[in-house]
């Protein structure tokens, strides 16, 4: 959850290897089930969207050279549908080719959001730069980004793509470089290279890190749903998609280009009496309690608040691995295994990285990857990180755990004295961490995504709580505004509904801060109306962080 703890939106896929009347109408539901309300099925929504694309191909810059696949479907309870596509050009994946088609309840075309307005065409799909040259550039970028780290292994795999994220579409190599340090911990870097000229277009980290009943490290005694099998209890929850937690036994993954030669195990924890852990790190199952609890609360938050049935909205559970690596100061979501992985920390800078907001943060990367897929670079990368900070914080508020009460601090339970700060990040005034941006400027996209995220984190705090000095749940905050305005908050529940709808319906892979303002204003209009105080508060909070 900081630059030295890299995370993964699609994680190790590349690694080794409202109160208003409309509220009731707009809460998303599972697209494949109508609960008896006659809602369109997923297949019907896709059929409507395909027809709309055919009818509006010119307006949407859709050509016969393009292919498309459905990434996600959102169906509102009034029957309105929103179908999100990824696109290809002459068989090549297109970065920034994603579009969302919006349909009225009857299936009529109601508009679209696109990451780019181009028709995606490039003059040729034959590269002038070889794959081996692109691979070499990837390895060099990995070593440069991790200066001082000795890699016992480093590999790179280039993939030919069309890049429509950085201006006019062009042929590019998307190279994933991966490595293992001397402790066996993974690092990964994605490098985008112009396949005709060899110039570097962009680069970003491929790992997005952070970081019965059970006695947890951070949340006190918490409830757990388990499975009884062969006379013992397994830490597997049949009520939440069979989510389970296993012991990685301090091992790490060995995967190259998405193909895993070996993976750290996830040996399911078992217990004789269904009372798990001791609340201390001496008992290996204690960290497992925290991990399972974090997964449960995240699942419940998304389902009960937003109608999302699991991270991928398909009812399937993920799994957790705890005790990964050696003194590993990291936690990450990995799309390739659809799992959460937690290190134990080094005991000086971080303790075990299994706190509730870390779990909510990292698993929200999985939600982002299945919805807007915000590119992990520039302003969209900051919004990706901020989404996880915001949703992780809201999971913590949702859980209402008196031992780990809701706050606007990120990772406050996992930091140790060696870290030198009370938390990883501070949403009321992000610059308190020494690096994050409070206000938007034209250069904010040049910051590390963990620091450019400060603008959206600051917006989120102001929208929820407002500006100025106050104490909430025993934590003192004093949030300034960049334009010296006074902002009145609308509460964290409304913040969550607005941000989630913006993420899942309006944002795309290329959304920047100006686009996020537009997306959240659209979401506020959908949920509360354009003349309500919520809409006004969203506009005021963005202006207060200099996003006009």
C-alpha positions in Angstrom: 0.0 0.0 0.0 2.9 2.3 -0.6 5.5 2.5 -3.4 7.7 -0.1 -1.9 4.7 -2.4 -1.6 3.5 -2.8 -5.2 0.1 -4.0 -6.0 -1.7 -5.8 -8.8 -4.9 -4.8 -10.5 -4.6 -7.8 -12.6 -1.8 -8.7 -10.2 0.4 -11.6 -10.9 -1.3 -12.4 -14.2 1.9 -10.7 -15.3 3.9 -11.6 -12.3 6.3 -14.3 -12.2 5.9 -15.5 -15.4 -30.4 7.6 -2.8 -32.9 9.1 -0.3 -34.6 10.4 -3.4 -37.2 8.5 -5.3 -34.7 7.2 -7.7 -32.7 5.4 -5.0 -34.8 2.3 -5.1 -34.5 2.2 -8.9 -30.8 2.3 -9.2 -29.2 -0.1 -6.8 -27.3 -2.5 -9.0 -28.4 -6.2 -9.0 -26.9 -9.3 -10.3 -27.4 -9.2 -14.0 -28.2 -12.9 -14.3 -31.0 -13.0 -11.8 -34.1 -10.8 -11.6 -35.4 -11.9 -8.2 -38.9 -12.2 -9.7 -38.9 -8.6 -10.9 -38.6 -9.3 -14.7 -35.2 -7.8 -15.1 -33.3 -8.5 -18.3 -30.8 -11.3 -18.1 -27.2 -10.9 -18.7 -27.6 -12.4 -22.2 -30.5 -10.1 -23.0 -28.5 -7.1 -21.9 -25.6 -8.1 -24.1 -27.9 -8.7 -27.0 -29.4 -5.2 -26.6 -25.9 -3.7 -26.4 -24.7 -5.6 -29.5 -27.7 -4.3 -31.4 -27.1 -0.8 -30.2 -23.5 -0.9 -31.3 -24.5 -2.1 -34.7 -27.0 0.7 -35.0 -24.6 3.3 -33.8 -21.3 2.0 -35.1 -20.3 5.2 -36.8 -21.0 7.3 -33.8 -19.0 4.9 -31.6 -16.2 4.5 -34.1 -16.8 0.7 -34.3 -15.4 -0.9 -37.5 -15.4 -4.4 -39.0 -11.7 -4.7 -38.1 -12.5 -4.6 -34.4 -13.5 -7.5 -32.1 -15.0 -7.2 -28.7 -15.6 -9.2 -25.5 -17.9 -8.5 -22.6 -16.1 -7.7 -19.4 -19.0 -6.8 -17.1 -22.7 -6.2 -17.0 -24.6 -4.0 -14.5 -28.4 -4.1 -14.5 -30.3 -1.5 -12.4 -33.4 -2.5 -10.6 -35.5 -0.4 -13.0 -34.1 -2.6 -15.9 -31.6 -0.1 -17.3 -28.5 -2.0 -18.5 -24.8 -1.1 -18.7 -22.6 -3.4 -20.7 -18.8 -3.0 -20.6 -16.6 -4.3 -23.5 -13.0 -4.8 -24.2 -12.0 -4.5 -27.8 -9.3 -5.8 -30.2 -8.1 -4.4 -33.5 -7.3 -7.0 -36.2 -6.9 -9.5 -33.4 -4.6 -7.4 -31.2 -5.7 -6.3 -27.7 -6.4 -2.6 -27.5 -5.2 -0.7 -24.4 -7.9 2.0 -24.0 -10.3 0.2 -26.3 -12.9 -0.4 -23.6 -16.4 1.1 -23.9 -19.6 1.0 -21.8 -22.9 0.9 -23.6 -25.9 2.3 -21.6 -29.4 1.0 -22.3 -32.8 2.2 -21.2 -35.0 -0.4 -19.3 -36.6 -1.5 -22.6 -33.2 -2.0 -24.2 -33.0 1.2 -26.2 -29.6 2.8 -26.7 -29.1 5.6 -24.0 -25.5 6.5 -24.6 -21.9 5.2 -24.2 -18.7 6.0 -22.4 -15.4 5.2 -24.2 -11.8 5.2 -23.1 -11.0 6.7 -26.5 -13.0 8.1 -29.3 -10.7 6.8 -32.0 -11.6 4.0 -34.4 -8.5 2.1 -33.0 -7.0 1.7 -36.5 -3.2 1.6 -36.9 -1.4 1.7 -40.3 0.2 -1.7 -39.8 0.3 -4.5 -37.3 3.8 -5.5 -38.3 6.4 -4.3 -35.8 9.7 -2.8 -36.8 11.1 -3.3 -33.3 11.8 -7.0 -32.5 10.3 -8.8 -29.5 13.7 -9.5 -28.1 14.5 -5.8 -28.1 11.2 -5.1 -26.3 12.1 -7.8 -23.8 15.5 -6.3 -23.1 13.9 -2.9 -22.5 11.5 -4.6 -20.0 14.3 -6.2 -18.0 16.2 -2.9 -17.9 13.2 -1.1 -16.7 12.6 -3.7 -14.0 16.1 -3.4 -12.7 16.0 0.4 -12.9 12.7 0.6 -11.0 14.2 -1.6 -8.2 17.6 -0.1 -8.0 19.8 -1.9 -5.4 17.7 -5.1 -5.6 19.5 -8.2 -6.7 17.3 -10.5 -8.7 18.1 -14.2 -8.8 15.8 -14.5 -11.8 14.5 -12.0 -14.3 12.4 -12.7 -17.4 10.4 -10.7 -19.8 7.5 -11.4 -22.2 6.5 -8.9 -24.9 2.9 -8.8 -26.3 2.0 -6.9 -29.4 -0.9 -4.6 -28.7 -2.6 -1.4 -30.0 -2.0 1.5 -27.6 -5.0 3.9 -27.6 -4.3 5.3 -24.1 -1.6 7.7 -25.0 -3.0 9.8 -27.9 -3.5 8.5 -31.5 -3.5 4.7 -31.6 -0.2 3.1 -32.4 1.3 -0.4 -32.5 3.1 -1.2 -29.3 4.9 -3.9 -27.3 3.4 -4.4 -23.9 6.3 -6.1 -22.1 5.9 -7.7 -18.7 9.2 -8.1 -16.9 9.2 -10.2 -13.8 11.8 -11.2 -11.2 12.5 -12.9 -7.8 14.7 -11.2 -5.3 17.2 -13.2 -3.1 14.4 -14.0 -0.6 12.2 -15.3 -3.4 9.8 -12.3 -3.3 8.3 -11.2 -6.6 8.6 -7.9 -8.5 7.1 -7.0 -11.9 7.2 -4.1 -14.3 5.1 -3.4 -17.4 6.8 -1.4 -20.1 4.9 0.0 -23.2 7.2 0.5 -26.2 6.4 2.0 -29.6 6.7 -1.1 -31.9 7.6 1.1 -34.9 10.2 3.5 -33.3 11.4 1.8 -30.1 10.6 4.8 -28.0 9.2 4.1 -24.5 5.5 5.2 -24.1 4.9 4.4 -20.5 5.8 2.0 -17.7 4.1 1.0 -14.5 4.3 -1.6 -11.7 2.5 -4.9 -12.3 2.2 -5.7 -8.6 -0.3 -3.5 -6.7 0.6 -4.0 -3.1 -0.3 -2.7 0.0 -0.8 -4.5 1.9 -17.1 -20.4 14.8 -15.1 -17.3 16.1 -11.5 -16.3 16.0 -9.1 -14.2 18.1 -7.6 -11.8 15.5 -4.6 -9.6 15.7 -6.4 -6.4 14.9 -10.1 -6.8 15.3 -10.6 -8.6 18.6 -12.8 -11.7 18.6 -14.7 -12.0 15.3 -17.4 -14.4 13.9 -16.4 -16.9 11.3 -18.4 -19.3 9.1 -16.5 -22.6 8.7 -16.9 -26.1 7.3 -16.9 -29.3 9.4 -15.2 -32.1 7.5 -13.9 -35.4 8.8 -14.2 -34.4 12.4 -12.3 -31.1 12.2 -13.3 -27.6 11.2 -11.9 -26.0 8.0 -11.5 -22.2 7.6 -13.8 -22.4 4.5 -16.9 -20.2 4.3 -19.7 -21.9 2.4 -21.9 -18.8 2.7 -19.5 -16.6 0.8 -18.7 -18.6 -2.3 -16.6 -21.1 -0.3 -13.9 -18.5 0.4 -11.1 -20.0 2.4 -7.8 -19.2 4.0 -4.6 -21.2 3.8 -1.0 -21.2 5.0 1.6 -20.3 2.4 4.2 -21.9 4.7 6.6 -18.9 4.1 7.0 -20.0 0.5 6.6 -17.9 -2.7 5.3 -18.3 -6.2 7.5 -19.1 -9.2 5.5 -18.1 -12.2 6.7 -16.9 -15.6 4.4 -15.0 -18.0 1.3 -16.2 -16.2 2.4 -19.8 -16.2 3.2 -21.0 -12.8 6.0 -23.6 -12.4 5.2 -23.6 -8.7 3.0 -21.6 -6.3 3.2 -21.0 -2.6 0.7 -23.4 -1.1 -2.6 -22.4 0.5 -2.9 -25.3 3.0 -6.4 -24.8 4.5 -6.3 -24.0 8.2 -8.1 -26.5 10.4 -9.2 -26.4 14.0 -10.6 -28.9 16.5 -13.1 -26.8 18.4 -14.0 -24.0 15.9 -12.4 -21.3 18.1 -9.5 -20.0 16.0 -6.3 -18.2 16.9 -5.0 -16.7 20.1 -4.7 -13.0 19.1 -0.9 -13.3 19.0 1.5 -13.9 16.1 2.8 -16.9 17.9 -0.2 -18.8 16.7 -0.1 -19.1 12.9 -3.9 -19.3 12.6 -4.3 -15.8 14.2 -3.3 -14.1 11.0 -5.6 -16.4 9.1 -8.5 -15.2 11.3 -7.8 -11.6 10.3 -7.5 -12.6 6.6 -10.8 -14.6 6.6 -12.6 -11.8 8.5 -11.3 -9.2 6.1 -12.6 -11.3 3.2 -15.9 -11.8 4.8 -16.5 -8.1 5.6 -15.4 -7.1 2.1 -17.8 -9.6 0.5 -20.6 -8.4 2.7 -20.0 -4.8 2.0 -20.1 -5.2 -1.7 -23.1 -7.5 -1.6 -25.2 -5.8 1.0 -24.4 -2.2 0.0 -23.9 -2.4 -3.7 -25.6 -5.7 -4.7 -22.3 -7.1 -6.0 -22.2 -10.9 -5.5 -18.5 -11.4 -5.0 -15.4 -9.7 -6.4 -16.2 -10.8 -10.0 -20.0 -10.5 -9.4 -20.4 -14.2 -10.2 -20.9 -15.5 -6.7 -17.6 -17.3 -6.6 -15.3 -16.8 -3.6 -11.6 -16.1 -3.6 -9.1 -17.5 -1.2 -6.4 -16.1 1.1 -2.8 -17.1 1.7 -1.1 -15.9 4.9 2.6 -16.3 6.0 3.8 -15.7 2.4 7.6 -15.3 1.9 10.2 -14.3 4.4 9.5 -11.1 6.4 7.5 -10.0 3.4 6.3 -6.3 3.8 3.6 -6.8 1.3 0.0 -7.8 0.6 -1.5 -8.1 -2.8 -4.5 -9.2 -4.8 -3.6 -11.5 -7.7 -6.1 -12.0 -10.5 -4.3 -15.0 -11.9 -5.2 -17.1 -8.9 -8.2 -14.9 -7.8 -6.6 -14.8 -4.4 -5.3 -12.5 -1.7 -1.8 -12.9 -0.3 -0.4 -11.5 2.9 3.1 -11.2 4.2 4.1 -11.2 7.9 6.0 -7.9 7.7 9.5 -7.5 9.1 8.3 -6.7 12.6 10.0 -3.3 12.6 8.4 -1.4 9.7 5.2 -3.5 9.5 3.5 -6.2 11.3 1.4 -8.9 9.5 -0.4 -7.1 6.8 -3.8 -8.6 7.5 -5.7 -5.6 8.8 -9.3 -5.0 7.7 -8.7 -1.9 5.5 -5.8 -3.6 3.8 -8.0 -6.6 2.9 -10.7 -4.2 1.6 -8.1 -2.2 -0.3 -6.5 -5.1 -2.0 -9.7 -7.0 -2.9 -11.1 -3.8 -4.3 -8.3 -3.9 -6.9 -10.0 -7.1 -8.0 -13.3 -5.2 -8.3 -11.6 -2.5 -10.3 -10.0 -5.0 -12.6 -13.4 -6.5 -13.4 -15.1 -3.1 -14.0 -13.3 0.1 -15.1 -9.8 -1.5 -15.2 -8.2 1.9 -14.5 -4.7 1.8 -16.1 -2.1 1.7 -13.4 -0.2 4.7 -14.6 -0.7 8.5 -14.6 -3.9 10.0 -13.3 -5.9 6.8 -14.0 -3.3 4.9 -11.8 -3.9 7.4 -9.0 -7.6 6.8 -9.3 -7.0 3.1 -9.2 -5.1 3.4 -6.0 -7.6 5.8 -4.5 -10.5 3.5 -5.4 -8.9 0.9 -3.2 -8.2 3.3 -0.4 -11.8 4.6 -0.5 -13.5 1.2 -0.7 -11.1 -0.3 1.8 -12.0 2.6 4.2 -15.7 2.0 3.6 -15.3 -1.7 4.3 -13.8 -0.7 7.7 -16.8 1.6 8.4 -19.2 -1.0 7.3 -17.7 -3.6 9.6 -18.4 -1.4 12.7 -15.8 -3.3 14.7 -15.3 -1.4 18.0 -11.7 -2.8 18.2 -10.9 -1.4 14.8 -13.3 1.4 14.4 -13.9 3.2 11.1 -11.5 6.0 10.3 -9.9 7.8 7.3 -6.4 6.5 7.9 -5.0 3.8 5.6 -3.1 0.9 7.2 -2.9 2.4 10.7 -3.0 -1.0 12.3 -0.1 -2.6 10.5 2.6 0.1 10.8 5.3 -0.2 13.4 7.6 2.4 15.0 10.1 1.9 12.3 7.8 3.3 9.7 7.9 6.7 11.4 4.2 7.7 10.7 0.9 6.8 12.3 -0.5 5.4 9.1 0.4 4.7 5.5 -1.9 7.5 4.2 -4.2 10.2 5.6 -7.3 10.9 3.6 -8.2 14.3 5.3 -4.9 15.8 4.4 -2.9 13.4 2.2 0.3 15.5 2.3 0.8 14.5 5.9 2.5 11.4 4.6 5.2 13.6 3.2 4.6 12.7 -0.5 0.9 12.6 -1.5 -0.9 15.4 -3.3 -3.7 17.3 -1.6 -4.7 19.2 -4.7 -4.7 18.5 -8.4 -2.2 20.2 -10.7 -1.2 19.4 -14.3 1.9 17.5 -13.0 0.0 15.2 -10.5 0.0 12.4 -13.1 3.8 12.3 -12.9 3.7 11.2 -9.3 3.8 7.6 -8.1 0.2 6.4 -8.2 0.3 6.0 -4.4 0.9 9.7 -4.1 -1.3 11.0 -7.0 -4.1 9.1 -5.3 -4.1 11.8 -2.7 -6.3 14.1 -4.8 -9.1 11.6 -4.9 -8.6 10.5 -1.3 -8.9 14.1 -0.2 -12.0 14.6 -2.4 -13.5 11.5 -0.8 -12.9 12.7 2.8 -14.3 16.1 2.0 -17.4 14.6 0.3 -18.0 12.3 3.3 -17.1 14.6 6.3 -16.6 18.1 5.0 -13.7 20.5 5.6 -12.2 21.8 8.8 -11.3 20.5 12.2 -13.3 17.6 13.8 -12.8 14.4 15.8 -14.5 11.3 14.6 -14.3 8.0 16.5 -11.5 9.4 18.6 -9.3 10.5 15.6 -8.6 14.2 15.1 -8.9 15.5 11.5 -8.3 18.9 10.0 -9.0 18.9 6.3 -8.1 22.0 4.3 -9.5 23.0 0.9 -7.3 24.1 -2.1 -9.7 27.0 -2.9 -10.3 28.1 0.7 -13.9 27.1 0.4 -16.0 25.4 3.1 -17.3 22.0 2.2 -20.2 20.2 3.9 -20.1 16.4 3.9 -22.9 14.1 3.0 -21.6 11.0 4.9 -19.5 8.0 4.0 -22.5 5.9 2.9 -23.4 8.2 0.1 -19.7 8.6 -0.8 -19.6 4.8 -1.3 -22.7 4.6 -3.5 -21.6 7.5 -5.7 -18.0 6.2 -6.2 -19.1 2.6 -6.8 -21.6 3.6 -9.5 -19.1 5.9 -11.1 -16.5 3.1 -11.1 -18.8 0.4 -12.5 -20.9 2.4 -14.9 -19.0 5.4 -16.2 -15.3 5.2 -15.6 -13.0 3.5 -18.2 -9.4 2.5 -18.3 -8.3 6.0 -19.4 -10.4 8.0 -16.9 -8.4 10.9 -15.4 -9.3 13.4 -12.7 -11.5 15.5 -14.9 -13.2 12.4 -16.1 -13.7 11.2 -12.5 -15.4 14.5 -11.7 -17.8 13.9 -14.7 -18.3 10.2 -13.7 -19.2 11.0 -10.1 -21.5 13.8 -11.1 -23.3 11.4 -13.4 -23.5 8.9 -10.6 -24.8 11.5 -8.2 -27.5 12.5 -10.8 -28.5 8.9 -11.2 -28.8 8.3 -7.5 -30.0 11.6 -6.1 -30.9 13.9 -8.9 -29.1 16.8 -10.5 -30.7 19.4 -8.2 -30.0 17.7 -4.9 -27.5 18.5 -2.2 -25.5 15.4 -3.1 -24.8 16.6 -6.6 -23.8 20.0 -5.3 -21.5 18.4 -2.7 -19.7 16.3 -5.3 -19.1 19.4 -7.4 -17.9 21.4 -4.4 -15.6 18.6 -3.1 -13.9 18.3 -6.5 -13.5 22.1 -6.8 -12.0 22.0 -3.3 -9.2 19.8 -4.6 -8.7 21.9 -7.7 -10.5 19.5 -10.1 -12.8 21.7 -12.2 
